[in-house]
Amino acid sequence: MKLVTAVIKPFKLDDVKAALQAFGVHGMTVVEASGYGRQRGHTEVYRGAEYQIDLVPKVRVEVLCDDEDVDDLIGVILKAAQTGRIGDGKVWAVPVDSVVRVRTGERGPDAI
Amino acid sequence: MLGAEPGVALVAVGGYGRRELLPGSDLDVLLLHAGREGIASIADRIWYPVWDSGARLDHAVRTVPQARRVARADIKVALGLLTSRHVAGDPTLTTQLREGALEDWRAGARTRLAELRDLHNERARIFGELAFLLEPDLKEARGGLRDVHAIQAIAAAWVASAPGPRVRAAYESILDARHILHEITGRASDRLVLEEHDEVARAAGLLDGDALLRELAGAGRTVAYAVDHAFRQAERAAGRRLRRRKLERRPLADGVVEQDGEVVLARAADPVSDPVLILRAAAAAAQAGRPLAPRALARLADCPPLPVPWPPDARDALVSLLGAGHAAIGVWEALDQEGLVTALIPDWERVRNRPQRNPLHTFTVDRHLVEAAAYAAALTRDVARPDLLLLAALLHDLGKGWPGDHSVSGEVVARDVARRVGFSDADAELVAQAARHHLLLPMIATRRDLDDPVTVEQVARTVGGRSLLELLHALAAADGMATGPAAWNDWKAGLVSDLVKRVAAVLAGDPPAGARPLREDQLALANEGGPAAVIKGDEVTVVSPDRPGLLWRAAGVLASHRLTVRGANATFVGRTAVAVFNVVPEYGDPPDTALVASDLRRMLEGRLDVEERLERRARAARPRGAMVAPPKVTLVDDASLTATVVEVRAHDEPGLLWRVGRALGGCGLDLRSARVETLGAEAVDVFYVADESGKPLTDKTMRKATVEAVLGALTSL
């Protein structure tokens, strides 16, 4: 079992959600986040004053999946979230030791 | 069973004493005795059959002195005894208890009522407000049943009157809903959960859950308003025993006076001939941060309806009321309880107490609008037209009273109301557009790619100009904050700011308005060369050969005569300086025109010390209760080639103009022209200044010093 996490641009959330649902995921968690990558934010000029923004608004999406689905899942997210411009974000997967469904107590892959 | 046994009585207390037994209630009883033998067995003979029947019993066995002692130590017991009722046995014993309990309650009123207030605040903190919750606790929430009991307890202490007909009707509504809820659920829970709304509504003879929530919201608000009033009376009664000084009366506005911490009408005020009095009193109360006294509200009900469109001072008073921020909410609630809001704005009726089914929303629609206006008051410094922002915030969701997309219907209603309130067609159009597009910025900012120029262009096209853009920006923040914590946070605010910046870069701005052109007669006066001062009605014209400080010195003279400057225009005709002021007396009768004119002439001749006069007045100034946003001073360069524009936005105060003018003069700046406007309680001043050599201010230190000097003058008020 794996946890796939994607940090994406906020306006891409609808596209990523639709793509994941079409792919067949059964659930996800979405959180508002802020962050930066190699671009390290950017400089803004407003009303004559310059200032640095380093944390930019993002959205974090998390999905649990079976091991064999990871690569496909990441591909789906990539395709939906990409704009080709700086700030598109990152996707990564980490192994998960155990998963339990709260309502029924089911464990393991049945709980995904 | 007790028959005519002397020395024993069965007494019902609490809810049972009130004769309000609900399906899930306990039987709350007290077995009173006069210290007789064998009382325990008598008690058992009563309790056991009750227990066996399955009813729940909350019981105690006490003598009258014991019962009184327990009540003195525990306020909840004391409250229960206030509603005690004789059930069986020796009635004289019950009477002894009742009278004793009431005596103790009145004797300890100061501490008991303070305790009662703490209990109320604690309940409000834990259970929230009945009127605004989707699943309120009908008993414990603020505005619920316990609050009515609190009013009765305060009345029992002879400090306030017993609940009036409106509160009693509200109580019956809530009690009925609670009763039905217990019957339907078969449990003693007082929380009106979502699943039960429709069934409870039908059993109560209402159409659906929404209608039920609407009625309960109205009832909850009536109770909350009444309990606040009762607690204020309790506080005042407690305070009066400590401080034995004469009642202070302090004038706030024409016909409006502050007395003993409340706002009342002056003795000479005549509501029947003064339709603007409602708004003027409300604005004065909100700005002073004080509540309107019920007797003032009763008198205000005699005001005739305002002519449509409203006269300018009514419009100003509304803007001033809204500009007071959160202090306006209590005042608005008071007006609403008396039905005065719907009398002023008939369209309000459709959103009164209207529930929002969306869990994001904390408030009913009408309260949400008032809260939005309150948050907008803190943002008035960021827009060129604070009056339009406040009105747009108040009206933006009025469309929710109509079917369909509330933004679309809202545009129509907002335009109508803005015109009714007396705004020009152009201004009403801005307010209407703000209502139409109030969701545009947050929606686009979170759902579209801001880097895509097409997104920015589309918004720019919809918005059309910077004035609407800045209105929408402030409105988005106010709307979000008034919705609830889930709807607005720094994350969203950041995205919206980003969008606004990008759109602003694409849109042209309007330069700050310069001085208005002079009329024929004013020009003629100017050409004579002066010095001269002419007063016609509410307009004061001052002319003088070029003399530094004409504007602020004249403003100072006016301020020393209790004249508030609502608008001013200063400009040059050749080498002659001309300043035209629109003034209004602060309160009461206007000062003697001849006196003001002669003072102005003396000032022009240099024979009057304005500052000294004003210092004396400043010492007698009235305190301001409402919290206001800090003043804002900005230097704008792109507006003119020959001068720098100094924009000042601040809360209007007596003497504001002369202080700012003096600060500018003190920086060695040359005033080319000025335009001053007071919108509600907000002063929007635009000064065109140049340095001593007649050029715009480019030196950074000088610019900084100017801003600091003006801010310093404003914050020392």
Interface residues (C-beta under 8 A of the other chain):
Chain A: K9 P10 F11 D14 E32 S34 E44 Y46 P57 T83 R85
Chain B: T446 R447 R448 D449 L450 D451 N489 W491 K492 G494 L495 K501
